[in-house]
Amino acid sequence: MREFTSAPLVTIADSATLTDAVFRNADLTPDKTLLRYKVGDAYVGMSVVEFRDAVVALARGLVARGVRPGGRVGILSRTRYEWTLLDFATWAAGAVTVPIYETSSPAQIEWILRDSAIELLVVEDAELAERVAQVRAQAPALREVLVIDDGAVATLTAAGTDVDPERLTEAHAGLNADSLATIIYTSGTTAQPKGCEITHRALLFVAEVCVAMLPRIFAPDSSTLLFLPLAHVFARMLQVGAVLGGKDLAFTPDTRTLLADLALTRPSFVLAVPRVFEKVYAGARNKAHADGRGRIFDAAEATAIAYSEALDDGGPGLVLRLRHRVFDALVYGKLRAALGGHARYAISGGAPLGVRLGHFFRGIGFTVVEGYGLTETTAPATANRPETVRMGTVGQPLPGVTVRIADDGEILIRGPLLFRAYHNNETATKEALDAEGFLHTGDLGGLDDDGFLRVTGRKKELLVTAGGKNVAPAPLEHIIQSNPLVSQAMLVGDGKPFIAALITIDPEAFERWRAGAGKPASADVADLVDDPDLRAEIQRAVDAANATVSRAEGIRKFVILPQDFTVEGGELTPSLKVRRSLVLDRFAPAVQGLYTDDRR
């Protein structure tokens, strides 16, 4: 057993709540721009004092609509500035916010409505309102549904005009740091989502620690563009940190306009999951090769990686510095421009980024800071710092947090950032939180001597072959997915004679590959799953993964699936994790074929 604790950096007062900073900052910097949102093709700013006034007006409207302290207010919407207004207004009214992913099915919406007893639900548009209408009869606590696109904010503001401001003071008076702030439902990769009860203290702790420990990122004039779903704890933590720290926070609900919105907002840092960085890299590489500049890009890529690696080993030499300067003008500057042109840092979480990709981005002048956490830890429990990034790790424990590695390799976490319970699920709560106050994460990993954490996989996802070999799939899957043509890789082989893989193809990369390989323009992935050229390309990605492990742990066979995994199809969670059990069921014939079809 190994353990590491970082010294505390902040202390959360017992009386503190998430709305304190809203009022404090309005007195200190009333005219500073806090939120930016898109109107037409331009972004409009909202000042700190305007934000406070809007939050108060909405909170009065919630009270007028019957929301009481401790009541549940649901938000079912993409990421937009109204989401943040409603979140803080709910807290100002003394109530509890319950987010729901906009990708949720009617059955998932029904479960969350019933389990959390949402009383008032705000949805984004008519389509989501219709989805709710299908299950509303099964949610007896739900009194009212308001639609943002139909003027929900204006409706609530108007309803609150006659509410005595003293009623807000009374509603808020009963809150403290240990009051329930939100119930966030896990993505549910294996079973019904569990509602994590998160307090004001937990959100305040993580947000304030991150702002304090990452001054290069959360600088006084820092700004960011938020596009990850606010229903996820990762984006939610950043939202809270931006409001508490008075940072410039812009929103885009549509990732299809992400590059254009990055150019408009020019953030100083971005928050994303590894898949975003993988697609930025793959898109740039594929475009360069399609335009006949593949050799230049490949040389620039190798130089960026070598330059970043040299930063950890005494610094780059003169020749490498000169080569890096040339490629900065030819390639790196254009890549940074695609990310808004101003950003030099990114925060990544949700899955491992990969050492090579981490070096690539740092080498082009865009440092990706990886962290590790769960919904149960209110987002990051560990994080790298820009000045001390250790590639291949997710950093050290946040100040005031303890990370322990159990005898079986499981990562355990303790600190003020932990959720307090699974809503209405005492059995699951007792399984997750032990007598010493440690959360059993279900993840496997190890600690370096100075506390840097390395995550190696999930206990439940560990594959044990018929020969008794234990294989953690995540590291191999990530190497395969670094190939621009690959979208998803999922290893199988539990109880089987050897390890195999299910591979899906990235649709955009496939179109470019198909043209370059001389395949018929009408051919789709399903037509070419057995194509020798396509399989040869995927075999190279598999070989790269196999080079990192022993033969017994390597991938013997793979199958290319005719379709990609998607959130809409159910194979991916909203946070882009693979629902392994569902994939195994859905593609059972393909898995069976790996172990019975000698042609593969």
C-alpha positions in Angstrom: 0.0 0.0 0.0 1.3 3.5 -1.0 -0.1 6.8 0.0 0.5 10.5 -0.8 -1.0 13.7 0.6 -0.5 17.2 -0.7 -0.5 20.0 1.9 -3.7 22.0 2.1 -3.9 25.2 0.1 -7.4 26.5 0.8 -9.9 26.2 3.7 -13.6 26.4 3.1 -15.5 28.1 5.9 -18.4 26.2 7.4 -20.7 29.0 6.5 -19.6 29.3 2.8 -21.9 28.7 -0.1 -21.5 28.8 -3.9 -23.3 32.1 -4.3 -21.2 34.2 -1.9 -18.7 35.1 -4.6 -21.5 36.3 -6.9 -22.3 39.1 -4.5 -18.8 39.7 -3.4 -17.4 40.1 -6.9 -20.3 42.4 -7.9 -19.1 44.8 -5.3 -15.4 44.4 -6.2 -15.4 44.4 -10.0 -18.9 45.2 -11.1 -18.1 46.2 -14.7 -15.7 43.3 -15.5 -17.0 40.9 -18.3 -17.9 37.6 -16.7 -20.0 35.7 -19.3 -20.1 35.9 -23.1 -22.7 34.3 -25.3 -23.4 34.2 -29.0 -26.1 36.4 -30.6 -26.1 35.8 -34.4 -22.5 35.7 -35.5 -21.1 37.8 -32.6 -20.5 37.3 -28.9 -22.2 39.6 -26.3 -20.8 40.2 -22.9 -22.5 40.1 -19.4 -20.8 42.0 -16.6 -20.3 40.7 -13.1 -23.0 43.0 -11.7 -25.4 42.1 -14.5 -24.8 38.4 -13.7 -25.6 39.0 -10.1 -28.8 40.9 -10.9 -29.9 38.2 -13.4 -29.2 35.4 -10.8 -31.3 37.3 -8.1 -34.1 37.9 -10.5 -34.2 34.3 -11.6 -34.0 33.0 -8.0 -37.0 35.2 -7.1 -38.8 33.7 -10.1 -38.0 30.2 -8.8 -39.4 31.1 -5.4 -42.5 32.5 -7.1 -43.0 29.2 -8.9 -43.0 27.3 -5.6 -39.3 26.2 -5.4 -38.4 25.9 -1.7 -35.1 25.4 0.1 -33.9 21.9 -0.7 -36.2 21.6 -3.6 -35.0 20.1 -6.9 -34.7 22.1 -10.1 -33.7 20.2 -13.2 -31.8 21.5 -16.2 -32.0 19.6 -19.5 -30.0 21.6 -22.0 -26.8 21.9 -24.0 -24.1 24.2 -22.7 -25.2 27.8 -22.9 -25.1 30.9 -20.6 -28.7 30.3 -19.4 -27.5 27.1 -17.9 -25.1 28.9 -15.6 -27.7 31.6 -14.7 -30.2 28.9 -13.7 -27.6 26.9 -11.7 -26.6 29.9 -9.6 -30.2 31.1 -9.3 -31.2 27.7 -7.9 -28.5 27.9 -5.3 -29.5 31.5 -4.5 -33.0 30.2 -3.8 -31.6 27.6 -1.4 -32.5 24.7 -3.8 -30.6 21.8 -5.5 -29.7 21.6 -9.2 -30.1 18.3 -11.0 -28.5 18.3 -14.5 -29.6 16.0 -17.2 -27.7 15.3 -20.4 -29.4 16.6 -23.5 -28.5 13.3 -25.2 -30.5 11.3 -22.6 -33.2 8.9 -23.8 -36.8 9.3 -22.5 -36.2 6.3 -20.2 -33.0 7.9 -18.7 -34.9 11.2 -18.2 -37.7 9.4 -16.5 -35.3 7.7 -14.1 -33.6 10.9 -13.1 -36.9 12.8 -12.7 -38.3 10.1 -10.4 -35.2 9.3 -8.4 -34.3 12.9 -7.7 -37.9 14.1 -7.4 -37.4 17.1 -9.7 -40.2 19.7 -9.1 -39.4 22.3 -11.8 -37.6 21.4 -15.0 -36.0 23.8 -17.5 -35.4 22.3 -20.9 -33.6 23.9 -23.9 -36.1 23.4 -26.8 -39.3 21.9 -28.0 -37.7 18.6 -29.0 -36.4 18.0 -25.4 -39.8 19.2 -24.0 -41.4 16.5 -26.2 -39.0 13.9 -24.8 -40.0 14.9 -21.3 -43.7 14.8 -22.2 -43.4 11.1 -23.1 -42.5 10.2 -19.5 -44.0 13.0 -17.4 -46.8 10.8 -16.1 -44.2 8.6 -14.4 -42.6 11.7 -12.6 -45.2 12.6 -9.9 -43.1 15.3 -8.3 -42.7 17.3 -11.5 -45.0 20.3 -11.4 -43.8 22.5 -14.3 -41.6 22.4 -17.5 -40.2 25.6 -18.9 -38.4 25.9 -22.3 -35.4 28.2 -22.7 -36.1 28.8 -26.4 -39.6 29.8 -25.5 -38.5 32.4 -23.0 -38.1 30.5 -19.8 -35.6 33.0 -18.3 -37.9 35.9 -19.1 -40.9 34.0 -17.7 -39.1 33.3 -14.4 -37.8 36.9 -14.2 -41.3 38.3 -14.7 -42.8 35.9 -12.1 -40.3 37.0 -9.5 -40.9 40.8 -9.7 -43.5 40.7 -6.9 -41.4 38.4 -4.6 -40.1 40.1 -1.5 -36.3 40.1 -1.6 -36.3 39.1 2.0 -37.7 35.7 1.0 -34.4 35.0 -0.8 -32.5 36.0 2.3 -34.6 33.6 4.3 -34.2 30.8 1.8 -30.4 31.2 1.7 -30.1 31.5 5.5 -30.5 27.8 6.1 -27.6 26.9 3.8 -24.0 26.2 4.8 -20.9 24.5 3.2 -22.3 21.0 3.9 -25.7 21.7 2.4 -26.5 19.7 -0.8 -25.8 21.8 -3.9 -26.4 19.3 -6.7 -27.2 15.7 -7.6 -25.1 14.7 -10.7 -26.0 11.3 -12.2 -23.1 9.2 -13.4 -23.0 8.2 -17.1 -24.0 4.7 -16.3 -21.6 2.5 -18.3 -22.8 -0.7 -16.7 -26.1 -0.1 -14.9 -28.7 2.6 -14.0 -27.0 5.9 -13.4 -26.4 6.7 -9.7 -27.0 10.2 -8.4 -23.9 11.7 -6.6 -24.9 14.1 -3.9 -22.4 16.9 -4.0 -22.2 19.7 -1.4 -21.4 23.4 -1.6 -18.1 22.6 0.2 -17.0 20.0 -2.4 -17.6 22.3 -5.4 -16.1 25.3 -3.6 -13.0 23.3 -2.6 -12.2 21.9 -6.0 -12.9 25.2 -7.8 -10.9 27.3 -5.4 -8.0 24.9 -5.2 -7.7 24.7 -9.0 -7.8 28.5 -9.4 -5.1 28.8 -6.7 -2.8 26.0 -7.8 -2.9 26.8 -11.5 -2.1 30.5 -11.7 -0.7 30.3 -15.2 -4.0 29.0 -16.4 -6.4 31.0 -14.1 -4.5 34.3 -14.6 -6.3 37.6 -13.8 -7.1 38.1 -17.5 -7.7 34.5 -18.4 -10.6 33.4 -20.5 -12.1 30.2 -21.9 -14.7 28.9 -24.2 -16.9 26.2 -22.6 -18.3 23.6 -25.0 -18.3 20.4 -22.9 -21.7 19.5 -21.5 -22.5 21.3 -18.2 -24.4 18.2 -17.1 -20.9 16.6 -16.6 -19.0 17.4 -13.4 -15.8 18.4 -15.3 -17.4 21.4 -17.1 -19.5 22.2 -14.0 -16.3 22.6 -11.9 -14.8 25.0 -14.5 -18.0 27.0 -14.6 -18.0 27.4 -10.8 -14.2 28.3 -10.8 -14.7 30.9 -13.5 -17.6 32.6 -11.6 -15.8 32.4 -8.3 -12.6 33.8 -9.7 -14.3 36.4 -11.9 -12.9 34.9 -15.2 -14.1 35.5 -18.7 -16.4 32.5 -19.6 -17.8 32.1 -23.1 -20.2 29.4 -24.2 -20.9 27.5 -27.4 -23.7 24.9 -27.5 -22.8 23.5 -30.9 -19.5 21.8 -31.4 -20.0 22.0 -35.2 -19.1 25.7 -34.9 -16.3 25.1 -32.4 -13.4 26.3 -34.6 -15.3 29.4 -35.6 -16.2 30.2 -32.0 -12.7 29.6 -30.8 -11.6 32.2 -33.4 -14.2 34.7 -32.2 -13.6 34.3 -28.5 -9.8 33.7 -28.6 -9.6 32.0 -25.2 -6.4 31.8 -23.1 -7.1 28.2 -22.2 -9.6 25.4 -23.1 -11.2 22.5 -21.3 -11.6 19.3 -23.3 -11.6 15.5 -23.2 -8.7 13.7 -24.9 -10.9 12.8 -27.9 -11.0 16.5 -28.9 -7.2 16.7 -29.0 -7.0 13.5 -30.9 -9.3 14.8 -33.5 -7.5 18.1 -33.8 -4.2 16.2 -34.3 -5.7 13.7 -36.7 -7.5 16.3 -38.7 -4.4 18.4 -39.2 -2.3 15.3 -40.1 -4.8 14.0 -42.6 -5.3 17.3 -44.2 -1.6 17.8 -44.6 -1.2 14.4 -46.2 -4.1 15.0 -48.5 -2.7 18.3 -49.6 0.7 16.8 -50.4 2.4 18.2 -47.3 2.6 15.0 -45.4 6.4 14.8 -45.2 6.5 18.3 -43.8 3.9 17.6 -41.2 5.5 14.3 -40.2 8.9 16.0 -39.8 7.2 18.8 -37.8 5.4 16.3 -35.6 8.7 14.4 -34.9 10.4 17.7 -34.0 7.6 18.8 -31.7 7.8 15.5 -29.8 11.6 15.6 -29.6 11.5 19.2 -28.4 9.0 18.4 -25.7 10.9 15.4 -24.6 14.1 17.5 -24.4 12.4 19.9 -22.0 12.3 17.0 -19.5 16.0 16.2 -20.1 18.1 19.2 -19.9 16.5 21.3 -22.6 16.7 21.2 -26.4 20.0 21.7 -28.2 20.8 24.4 -30.8 19.9 22.3 -33.9 16.6 21.1 -32.4 15.8 24.7 -31.4 16.4 26.0 -34.9 14.4 23.1 -36.5 11.6 23.9 -34.0 11.6 27.5 -34.9 11.3 26.7 -38.6 8.3 24.4 -38.0 6.7 26.9 -35.7 6.4 29.2 -38.7 5.3 26.5 -41.1 3.1 24.3 -39.0 2.7 25.0 -35.3 1.4 28.5 -35.6 -1.4 27.3 -37.8 -2.4 24.6 -35.3 -2.5 27.1 -32.5 -4.6 29.4 -34.7 -7.1 26.6 -35.1 -7.5 26.6 -31.3 -8.2 30.3 -31.3 -4.6 31.6 -31.7 -4.3 32.9 -28.1 -4.5 29.7 -26.1 -1.4 28.2 -24.7 -2.9 25.8 -22.1 -5.6 23.2 -22.0 -7.1 21.1 -19.2 -7.8 17.5 -20.1 -9.7 14.8 -18.2 -12.1 11.9 -18.6 -9.5 9.5 -20.1 -5.7 9.3 -20.6 -4.3 11.6 -23.2 -1.3 9.5 -24.1 2.3 10.4 -23.8 3.1 10.9 -27.5 0.1 13.2 -28.0 0.9 15.1 -24.8 4.5 15.7 -26.1 3.2 16.7 -29.5 0.9 19.5 -28.2 3.5 20.8 -25.7 6.0 20.8 -28.5 3.8 23.0 -30.7 3.5 25.5 -27.8 0.2 24.3 -26.4 0.6 22.5 -23.0 -2.2 20.1 -22.1 -2.5 19.6 -18.4 -4.0 16.3 -17.5 -6.0 15.6 -14.3 -7.9 12.6 -12.9 -11.2 12.5 -11.1 -14.7 11.1 -11.0 -18.2 12.5 -10.5 -17.7 11.2 -6.9 -14.6 13.5 -6.5 -16.3 16.6 -7.9 -14.0 16.4 -10.9 -10.2 16.5 -10.5 -8.6 14.8 -7.5 -5.2 15.0 -9.0 -3.7 17.4 -11.6 -0.4 18.2 -13.3 0.8 21.8 -13.2 2.0 23.5 -16.5 5.4 24.1 -15.0 5.8 20.5 -13.7 4.0 18.3 -16.2 5.0 14.7 -16.0 3.9 12.9 -19.2 2.1 9.6 -18.6 0.8 10.7 -15.3 -2.3 12.6 -14.1 -0.3 14.7 -11.7 -0.2 14.9 -7.9 -3.1 15.0 -5.5 -4.8 18.4 -5.2 -3.6 20.2 -2.1 -5.6 18.8 0.9 -6.3 15.5 -0.9 -4.9 12.0 -0.1 -4.4 9.3 -2.7 -3.8 5.8 -1.6 -3.0 2.7 -3.7 -4.5 -0.4 -2.1 -2.8 -3.7 -2.0 -4.7 -4.9 -5.1 -3.8 -1.7 -7.0 -7.1 0.2 -6.6 -6.9 4.0 -6.4 -8.5 5.3 -3.2 -9.2 9.0 -2.5 -10.0 11.0 0.6 -10.6 14.7 1.1 -13.1 17.6 1.2 -13.9 17.1 -2.5 -15.8 13.8 -2.1 -19.5 13.4 -2.7 -21.5 12.6 0.4 -23.7 9.7 -0.8 -25.4 8.1 -3.8 -29.0 9.4 -3.7 -31.5 6.9 -2.5 -28.8 4.1 -2.6 -27.3 3.4 0.8 -25.9 0.0 -0.3 -23.9 1.5 -3.2 -22.7 4.3 -0.9 -21.3 1.9 1.7 -19.6 -0.1 -1.1 -17.9 3.1 -2.4 -16.9 4.9 0.9 -15.0 2.9 3.5 -14.7 3.4 7.3 -11.6 5.6 6.9 -13.4 8.0 4.5 -11.7 6.8 1.4 -13.5 6.5 -1.9 -12.9 3.2 -3.7 -12.7 4.5 -7.3 -12.6 1.1 -9.1 -9.6 2.4 -11.1 -6.2 0.8 -11.0 -2.9 2.7 -10.8 0.4 3.5 -9.1 2.1 6.4 -7.3 5.6 7.7 -8.1 7.7 8.5 -5.0 6.8 12.2 -5.2 3.1 11.5 -5.5 2.5 11.6 -9.3 -0.4 9.2 -10.1 -0.4 6.8 -13.1 -3.8 5.3 -14.0 -3.6 1.9 -15.7 -7.2 0.8 -16.1 -10.4 -0.2 -14.4 -10.8 -3.2 -12.0 -14.0 -4.3 -13.7 -12.5 -3.9 -17.2 -9.4 -6.0 -16.4 -9.3 -8.9 -18.9 -8.1 -12.3 -17.6 -7.4 -14.7 -20.4 -8.0 -18.5 -20.2 -4.2 -18.8 -19.5 -4.5 -16.6 -16.5 -2.9 -13.5 -17.9 -4.2 -10.2 -16.6 -4.4 -7.4 -19.2 -5.5 -3.8 -18.6 -7.1 -2.8 -21.9 -6.9 1.0 -21.6 -3.2 1.5 -22.5 -3.3 -0.7 -25.6 -6.6 0.8 -26.7 -5.2 4.3 -26.4 -2.2 3.5 -28.6 -4.4 2.1 -31.3 -6.7 5.1 -31.1 -3.7 7.4 -31.7 -3.9 6.2 -35.4 -5.9 9.0 -37.2 -8.0 6.4 -39.0 -9.2 4.7 -35.8 -12.2 6.1 -33.9 -12.6 3.5 -31.1 -10.7 0.4 -30.0 -12.1 -2.0 -27.5 -10.2 -5.0 -26.3 -11.9 -8.3 -25.6 -10.7 -11.7 -24.3 -11.9 -12.2 -20.8 -11.8 -16.0 -20.3 -10.7 -16.5 -23.9 -7.4 -18.0 -25.2 -6.0 -14.6 -26.3 -6.7 -10.9 -26.5 -8.5 -9.5 -29.5 -9.9 -6.1 -30.5 -13.0 -4.4 -31.9 -12.1 -1.5 -34.1 -14.2 1.3 -35.4 -13.2 3.8 -38.1 -13.3 7.6 -37.9 -15.8 8.7 -40.6 -14.0 11.9 -41.6 -10.6 10.2 -41.7 -12.1 7.3 -43.7 -13.2 9.6 -46.5 -9.7 11.0 -46.9 -8.2 7.5 -46.7 -10.6 6.1 -49.2 -9.7 8.8 -51.8 -6.0 8.4 -51.2 -6.2 4.6 -51.4 -8.1 4.6 -54.7 -11.2 3.0 -53.3 -14.7 3.6 -54.9 -16.2 6.9 -53.8 -19.5 5.0 -53.1 -17.8 2.6 -50.7 -18.5 3.0 -47.0 -16.8 1.4 -44.0 -19.2 -1.5 -44.1 -18.2 -2.3 -47.6 -14.4 -2.3 -46.8 -14.2 -4.0 -43.4 -12.3 -6.9 -45.0 -10.4 -4.7 -47.5 -6.6 -5.7 -47.3 -5.4 -2.1 -47.5 -7.7 -1.0 -44.7 -6.8 -3.9 -42.5 -3.1 -3.4 -43.2 -3.4 0.2 -41.9 -5.2 -1.0 -38.8 -2.7 -3.8 -38.3 0.1 -1.1 -38.1 -1.8 0.5 -35.2 -2.2 -2.8 -33.5 1.5 -3.6 -34.0 2.4 -0.3 -32.3 0.3 -1.3 -29.3 1.7 -4.8 -29.2 5.2 -3.5 -29.2 4.6 -2.2 -25.7 3.6 -5.5 -24.1 4.6 -9.2 -24.0 3.3 -11.6 -26.6 0.9 -13.1 -24.0 -0.7 -9.6 -23.4 -0.7 -8.7 -27.1 -3.6 -8.5 -29.5 -3.7 -11.5 -31.8 -6.7 -10.7 -33.9 -9.0 -7.7 -34.6 -12.2 -7.1 -36.4 -13.2 -3.8 -38.1 -16.9 -3.0 -37.2 -19.1 -1.6 -39.9 -20.2 1.4 -37.8 -18.7 3.8 -35.3 -19.7 4.0 -31.6 -21.8 7.0 -30.9 -23.6 8.7 -28.0 -26.9 8.6 -30.0 -26.4 4.9 -30.6 -25.9 4.2 -26.9 -22.4 2.7 -27.3 -20.8 5.8 -25.7 -21.8 7.7 -22.6 -22.3 11.5 -22.9 -18.7 11.8 -21.6 -17.5 9.6 -24.5 -16.7 6.5 -22.4 -17.5 3.1 -24.1 -20.3 1.1 -22.6 -18.5 -2.1 -22.8 -21.2 -4.5 -21.8 -23.6 -3.0 -24.3 -21.0 -3.2 -27.1 -20.3 -6.9 -26.2 -24.0 -7.6 -26.4 -24.6 -5.6 -29.6 -21.6 -7.0 -31.4 -21.6 -10.5 -30.0 -21.4 -12.2 -33.4 -18.2 -10.2 -34.2 -16.6 -11.2 -30.9 -17.5 -14.8 -31.4 -16.1 -14.6 -34.9 -12.7 -13.6 -33.6 -12.4 -16.9 -31.7 -14.0 -19.1 -34.3 -13.0 -17.7 -37.7 -9.5 -18.7 -38.7 -9.5 -16.2 -41.6 -9.0 -13.5 -39.0 
